[in-house]
Amino acid sequence: MTRQQIILAAAVFAVSVVAVALDAAGQIGTGTFIVAGIALAGLAWLLGESTEQAGSTVGPRTSALLNATFGNLPELVIVVLAINAGLENVARASIVGSVIGNILLILGLSLVLGGWRNGVQTFNERLATTNSLMLVLAVAGLGIPTLFAASHPGMHSVDLLSRWTAGLLLLSYAGYVYYTLTAPGLRYAHKGESDAWPRRQAIILLCLTAVATGIVSEVLVDAIEPVVRAWGVPPTFIGLIVVPFLGNVAEHLSAVRLALRNNLDFSMAIAAGSGIQIALAAPSVAVVASIALGSELTLVFPLLELAALGIAALVSTLIARGGETNWLEGLQLLVIYTVVAVAFWLT
């Protein structure tokens, strides 16, 4: 690690300790929420760095597996903790928010800044189409239980349907991971040797950061209800916009940086891959965790959330066509994201 990285890592852990101390002292409110949010954003960055370094020492396939496992750890932990705290609406909203945040916000920023600097940018149309179709699958998978519940109110079968849907979405994600790891023409970027951390150091830091992420996430979830009462902010806005933004800071920076370097394939892979993982794997985690916690969560989403998810899948499909894009398309994604955010602020 460079000296600057050591200082930043120490600062992140220091802020995390402050957040935990505030929570332990019973100071659960706006201040704790803000401190925990800053700590979670820093931990998300540190997770990204340590995951990339740990993966770069063991080869591309293990690197991809590590990134898939740890890239969305903050969001997955918060989903489980929200269910445990009885905040099922926040849990559902954070799933949808993570997907639209990756597809509309992260990809939108990447296309705007990358296109503004580099002009028309090209990408692998085949891979982009595969990613967009996986998002369409996620919309169908999450939408069918919702439509079933609306057309058959009061039926307990929606619980069983949610379990089947969660399992099949997870199976689809496993197939997607296998395909992306074995399909020809896929490459993985690694840091140069001069930037590489020792393998043991990277793995230890990855483990410590993962543990800290779980602890700080619990502090953040504990502070959601006091913040909702103090600010008058809808709980779904916290779950849909605020929490995914904090958990995706590292991916925001990486995707935008790659787009600025005219490496749009990797930039789009970060945004789409993260969104697909949440859309297909997070529902399974949520359903299994809710059963274990004794409060089963059904995959029945509010129509507005489902509509936002469907729009994200639609625009990603349209952008994937042609194999090239520009800054105007990125601006369109950002406009859609802003409209969605305002709509949920007003709910």
C-alpha positions in Angstrom: 0.0 0.0 0.0 1.1 3.5 -0.7 1.4 6.0 2.1 -1.7 7.8 0.8 -3.7 4.6 0.8 -2.6 3.8 4.3 -3.7 7.2 5.5 -7.1 6.9 3.8 -7.7 3.4 5.1 -6.8 4.6 8.7 -9.3 7.5 8.3 -12.0 5.1 7.1 -11.6 2.8 10.1 -11.4 5.8 12.4 -14.8 7.2 11.2 -16.2 3.7 11.4 -15.2 3.5 15.1 -16.8 6.9 15.7 -20.1 5.6 14.2 -20.1 2.5 16.3 -19.2 4.5 19.4 -22.2 6.9 18.8 -24.5 4.0 18.4 -23.2 2.3 21.5 -23.7 5.5 23.5 -27.4 5.6 22.4 -26.9 8.7 20.1 -29.0 7.2 17.4 -30.1 10.0 15.1 -29.2 12.3 12.2 -25.5 12.7 13.3 -25.0 8.9 13.7 -26.7 8.3 10.3 -24.4 10.8 8.6 -21.2 9.5 10.2 -22.2 5.9 9.5 -23.0 6.9 5.9 -19.6 8.5 5.4 -17.9 5.4 7.0 -19.9 3.0 4.7 -18.9 5.0 1.6 -15.3 4.8 2.7 -15.5 1.1 3.4 -17.1 0.5 0.0 -14.1 2.2 -1.6 -11.7 0.1 0.6 -13.6 -3.1 -0.3 -13.2 -2.3 -3.9 -9.4 -1.7 -3.6 -8.7 -4.7 -1.4 -10.9 -7.0 -3.6 -9.1 -5.9 -6.7 -5.7 -6.3 -5.1 -6.5 -9.7 -3.6 -7.9 -10.9 -7.0 -4.9 -9.6 -9.0 -2.6 -12.0 -7.2 -4.7 -15.2 -7.9 -5.7 -14.9 -11.5 -8.6 -13.5 -13.5 -11.2 -16.1 -12.7 -10.8 -15.9 -8.9 -10.6 -12.1 -9.3 -14.0 -12.1 -11.0 -15.4 -14.3 -8.2 -14.0 -12.1 -5.5 -15.5 -9.0 -7.2 -18.9 -10.7 -7.6 -18.8 -11.7 -3.9 -17.6 -8.5 -2.3 -18.6 -5.8 -4.8 -22.2 -5.5 -3.5 -21.5 -6.6 0.1 -22.7 -3.3 1.7 -26.1 -3.5 -0.1 -26.6 -7.2 0.6 -25.8 -6.7 4.3 -28.2 -3.8 4.6 -31.0 -5.8 2.9 -30.6 -8.5 5.6 -30.3 -6.0 8.5 -33.3 -4.0 7.3 -35.4 -7.2 7.2 -34.2 -8.0 10.8 -35.2 -4.5 11.9 -38.7 -4.9 10.4 -38.0 -2.5 7.6 -39.2 -4.7 4.7 -40.1 -1.8 2.5 -36.5 -0.4 2.9 -35.1 -3.8 2.1 -37.2 -4.1 -1.1 -36.4 -0.5 -2.1 -32.7 -1.0 -1.6 -32.7 -3.9 -4.1 -34.5 -1.8 -6.7 -32.4 1.2 -5.9 -29.1 -0.6 -6.3 -30.1 -1.8 -9.8 -31.4 1.6 -11.1 -28.4 3.3 -9.4 -26.0 1.2 -11.3 -27.9 1.3 -14.7 -29.1 4.9 -14.6 -26.8 6.8 -12.4 -23.4 5.1 -12.7 -23.7 4.3 -16.4 -25.2 7.7 -17.1 -22.3 9.5 -15.4 -19.8 7.3 -17.3 -21.4 7.9 -20.7 -21.7 11.7 -20.1 -18.1 12.3 -18.9 -16.6 9.6 -21.2 -18.5 10.8 -24.2 -17.8 14.4 -23.6 -14.1 13.8 -23.4 -13.7 11.0 -26.1 -16.7 11.6 -28.5 -18.6 8.6 -29.7 -17.5 5.5 -27.8 -17.7 1.9 -28.9 -18.3 -1.3 -26.8 -18.8 -5.0 -27.1 -22.4 -5.2 -28.4 -22.7 -8.9 -27.7 -21.8 -8.7 -24.1 -23.9 -5.5 -23.5 -26.9 -7.3 -25.0 -26.4 -10.3 -22.7 -26.3 -7.9 -19.7 -29.4 -6.1 -20.8 -31.3 -9.3 -21.3 -30.4 -10.5 -17.8 -31.9 -7.3 -16.5 -35.1 -8.0 -18.4 -35.1 -11.4 -16.8 -34.8 -9.8 -13.4 -37.7 -7.5 -14.1 -39.9 -10.4 -15.2 -38.8 -12.5 -12.2 -39.7 -9.7 -9.7 -42.7 -8.5 -11.6 -44.6 -11.8 -11.8 -45.0 -12.3 -8.0 -46.2 -8.7 -7.8 -48.8 -9.2 -10.5 -49.8 -12.5 -9.0 -50.4 -10.8 -5.6 -52.4 -8.1 -7.2 -54.6 -10.5 -9.2 -55.0 -13.0 -6.3 -55.2 -10.9 -3.2 -55.1 -12.8 0.1 -53.6 -16.0 -1.3 -50.8 -17.5 0.7 -49.4 -19.0 -2.5 -47.4 -15.7 -3.1 -45.0 -16.9 -0.4 -44.3 -20.1 -2.3 -44.0 -18.2 -5.6 -41.5 -15.9 -4.1 -39.4 -18.8 -2.9 -39.4 -20.4 -6.4 -38.7 -17.1 -8.1 -35.8 -16.3 -5.7 -34.3 -19.7 -6.3 -34.6 -19.6 -10.1 -33.2 -16.0 -10.3 -30.2 -17.2 -8.3 -29.8 -20.2 -10.7 -29.9 -17.7 -13.6 -27.2 -15.6 -11.9 -25.0 -18.7 -11.5 -25.4 -19.4 -15.2 -24.5 -15.8 -16.0 -21.4 -15.9 -13.9 -20.3 -19.1 -15.6 -20.9 -17.7 -19.0 -19.0 -14.5 -18.4 -16.1 -16.4 -17.0 -15.9 -18.9 -19.9 -17.0 -16.8 -22.9 -14.1 -16.0 -25.3 -12.8 -12.5 -25.6 -13.4 -11.4 -22.0 -10.4 -9.9 -20.3 -9.8 -8.6 -16.8 -7.8 -5.5 -15.9 -5.1 -5.7 -13.3 -2.9 -3.2 -11.6 0.7 -3.1 -12.6 3.3 -4.9 -10.5 4.5 -1.7 -9.0 1.1 -1.0 -7.6 0.4 -4.6 -6.3 0.0 -5.2 -2.6 1.3 -8.4 -0.9 -1.3 -11.1 -1.2 -1.5 -11.7 2.6 -1.9 -7.9 3.2 -4.7 -7.6 0.6 -6.6 -10.6 2.0 -6.3 -9.5 5.7 -7.5 -6.0 4.8 -10.4 -7.5 2.7 -11.5 -9.6 5.7 -11.3 -6.6 8.1 -13.2 -4.3 5.8 -15.9 -6.9 5.3 -16.4 -7.3 9.0 -16.4 -3.5 9.5 -18.9 -3.1 6.7 -21.3 -5.4 8.5 -21.0 -3.6 11.8 -21.3 -0.1 10.3 -24.3 -1.2 8.1 -26.1 -2.2 11.3 -25.5 1.2 12.8 -26.8 2.8 9.6 -30.0 0.7 9.6 -30.6 1.5 13.3 -30.5 5.2 12.5 -32.9 5.0 9.5 -36.2 5.4 11.5 -34.9 8.3 13.7 -33.8 10.1 10.5 -37.1 9.4 8.8 -38.9 11.0 11.8 -36.5 13.9 12.0 -36.3 14.8 8.3 -39.7 13.7 7.2 -38.1 11.7 4.4 -40.0 8.7 3.0 -38.3 5.4 4.1 -38.4 4.1 0.6 -36.3 7.2 -0.5 -33.7 6.2 2.0 -33.7 2.6 0.7 -34.0 3.5 -3.0 -31.6 6.4 -3.3 -29.4 7.1 -0.2 -28.3 3.6 0.8 -27.4 2.4 -2.7 -25.5 5.6 -3.4 -23.4 5.1 -0.3 -22.8 1.4 -1.0 -21.8 2.1 -4.7 -19.3 4.9 -4.3 -16.3 2.7 -5.3 -18.2 1.5 -8.4 -19.1 5.1 -9.3 -15.5 6.1 -9.2 -14.2 3.1 -11.1 -16.8 3.1 -13.8 -16.4 6.8 -14.5 -12.6 6.7 -14.5 -12.6 3.8 -17.0 -15.1 5.7 -19.3 -12.8 8.8 -19.2 -10.0 6.6 -20.3 -12.2 5.4 -23.2 -12.4 1.9 -21.8 -16.1 1.7 -22.1 -16.4 -2.1 -22.1 -15.0 -2.3 -18.6 -17.0 0.7 -17.4 -20.3 -0.8 -18.7 -19.3 -4.2 -17.2 -18.9 -2.6 -13.7 -22.3 -0.9 -13.9 -24.3 -3.7 -15.5 -22.5 -6.5 -13.6 -23.2 -5.0 -10.3 -26.9 -4.3 -11.2 -27.4 -7.8 -12.4 -25.9 -9.3 -9.3 -28.3 -7.3 -7.0 -31.3 -8.0 -9.3 -30.8 -11.7 -9.4 -28.9 -12.7 -6.2 -30.2 -10.2 -3.7 -33.8 -11.4 -3.8 -32.6 -14.9 -2.9 -30.5 -13.6 0.0 -33.5 -11.5 1.2 -36.0 -14.4 1.0 -33.6 -16.9 2.7 -32.6 -14.4 5.4 -36.2 -13.5 6.1 -37.2 -17.1 6.6 -34.3 -17.6 8.9 -35.3 -14.5 10.9 -38.9 -15.7 11.2 -40.4 -12.9 9.1 -40.7 -14.1 5.5 -40.3 -11.5 2.8 -42.3 -11.8 -0.4 -41.1 -10.5 -3.7 -44.1 -8.2 -4.0 -42.9 -4.7 -4.9 -44.8 -1.4 -5.2 -45.7 -0.7 -8.8 -43.7 2.5 -8.9 -40.5 0.6 -7.9 -41.2 -2.0 -10.4 -41.8 0.6 -13.1 -38.4 2.2 -12.3 -36.8 -1.2 -12.6 -38.5 -1.9 -15.9 -37.4 1.5 -17.3 -33.8 0.8 -16.3 -33.9 -2.6 -18.1 -35.5 -1.0 -21.2 -33.0 1.8 -21.6 -30.1 -0.5 -21.1 -31.5 -2.7 -23.9 -31.8 0.3 -26.2 -28.3 1.5 -25.5 -26.8 -2.0 -26.1 -28.0 -1.8 -29.7 -25.4 -0.7 -32.2 -22.3 -1.1 -30.2 -21.7 2.7 -29.8 -22.9 5.5 -27.6 -22.4 9.2 -26.8 -22.7 11.7 -24.0 -26.3 12.6 -24.9 -27.5 9.0 -24.1 -25.8 9.3 -20.7 -27.6 12.6 -20.0 -30.9 10.9 -20.8 -30.1 8.2 -18.2 -29.3 10.8 -15.6 -32.6 12.7 -16.3 -34.6 9.5 -15.9 -32.8 8.7 -12.6 -33.5 12.3 -11.3 -37.2 12.0 -12.1 -37.3 8.7 -10.3 -35.6 10.1 -7.3 -37.9 13.1 -7.1 -40.9 10.8 -7.5 -39.9 8.7 -4.5 -39.0 11.9 -2.5 -42.6 12.9 -2.9 -44.2 9.6 -2.0 
